[in-house]
């Protein structure tokens, strides 16, 4: 069988445990974030960078709800083995954003941001066989005799 078509999960037991825990985290925090988007975020009058950033997000209104919905959908997809590889990729922008946020604005939350990104990176490693064809070179196409290209 072709190496590009062989798909195995690396570290399968660890991947299963991390995937399910991450799915619960994303689903729960996504639902909570959607609630904050609907009901409004708690007021924070702190003049620091975190307070200004959160106030700017609150002023936009729509962003928080859609981020929460995206996280909840991603977490829901992560529960099923068939959709787990795409859900892991869907979680990557969120985890990179959280890593940048805790690194640049809220260093006191590094204890949450670093493991969040680490789990996502480890799950990408575990499901790498699913993503390998994306980075493979072009495959030769077999043409049939008598068939026009157009």
N, C-alpha and C positions, 0 to 999 in steps of 0.2 A: 504494500500500500504506500502511496505517495506520502512523503514526510509532511507536506503542507496540509494534507487531509486528516492526519492523525491528531486527535484532540484529546489530551489528557489533562486532568487537573493536577498541578504540582502540589505536594503536601496536602492531600485531599482531606484528611481529618481536621487539620488546622484551618484549611480554607473553609470548610463547612461551619466550624464554630465561629470563626471571625465573620463570615458572611452573614450568618443568622444574627449575631450580636449587632453587627453594623446595620443590618436591615431593621431590627427593632429600634435602634438609635435613630436612624433616618426617618422611619415612619412616625415614631413618637415625637421627635423634635419638629418634623414637618407639620404634623397636626397642631402642635403647640404654636408654631410660627404662623400658620394660617389663622389661628385664633387671635394672635397678636395683630395680624393684619386687618382682621375684621373689627376687633374691639379697640384697637389702638394700643400702642406700646406705653409702658409705664413712663411717666414724666421723669426726666433726669435733667436737672438744671446745672450739672457740673460744667465748668468752663474748659475742661481738658479736651484733648483730641477725641476721646471716646464719646463724650457727651455731645460734641458738635457733630460727629459723624452719625450718631444715632438720631439726633434731631433732624439732620438732613434727610436721612432715610424715612423718618416719620412724615416729613413734609411731602415726599413723593406719593405716599399713600399706597399705591398699587404694588410696589416692588416687593414688600414683605410678604404679602399673600401669595404671589406667584412663586417666590423662592420656596415658601413652605409647601405649596402644592407640588413643585418639582421634587423636593426632598421626599415627600410622602409617596409619590409615584415611584421614585427610584427605590425607596425602601421596600415598597410592595413588590416590585419586580425582582428584588434581590432574594426574596423568599423561595423562588422557584428556580430549580437548576437550569431549566431551559433558557430563562431570561437573565440569569445571573451575570454572564459576561457583558451584556450590553448595559446592565444596571451598574456594574462596576465602572464602566467608562462614563456613564452618566453622572456618577458621584464625583468624578475627578475634578470638574470645575468648582464644585462646592468645596471640596477639601482643600484645593489650592487657594481658593479665596479665604477660607478660614485660617489657613496657615499664614497667608500674607497679613490678614487682619490682626491675628494675635502677635505676629512678629513686629509689625509696624505701629500698631495702636495700643493694643491691650496685652502687654507682656505678662500680666498677672494671670492670663488665661492660657498660657503656653501648655499647661498641664492637660488641657483639653485639645488644643489645636494640633500639637505634635502627634499624639496617638491617633487622632482622627486621620491625619494625612498618612501616617505610617501604615494603618490598616488598609487604606485605599491603595497605597503603593504595593503592599504585600499581596493584596488580592489581584492586582494587575499582574504581578509576577506569577501567581498561582494559575491564572487564566491566560497566560501568555500564548499558549498553543492556539487559542481562538483568535488572537490578534496578529499572529505571525504572518498569515497570508496578506495582510494589509501592507506589510513592508517587503514582501517578496517581489522579485522582479517580474516582468511580464512573462506569461506562460505561452509557449508556442501553440498556435492554433492550427488545427488540422483542417485543410480545405478539401471538399469533395469535388471529384472531377465532374465537369459539365455544369457546375453551379456558378453563376455570376456573382461577383463580389457586391454588386449593387443590386 
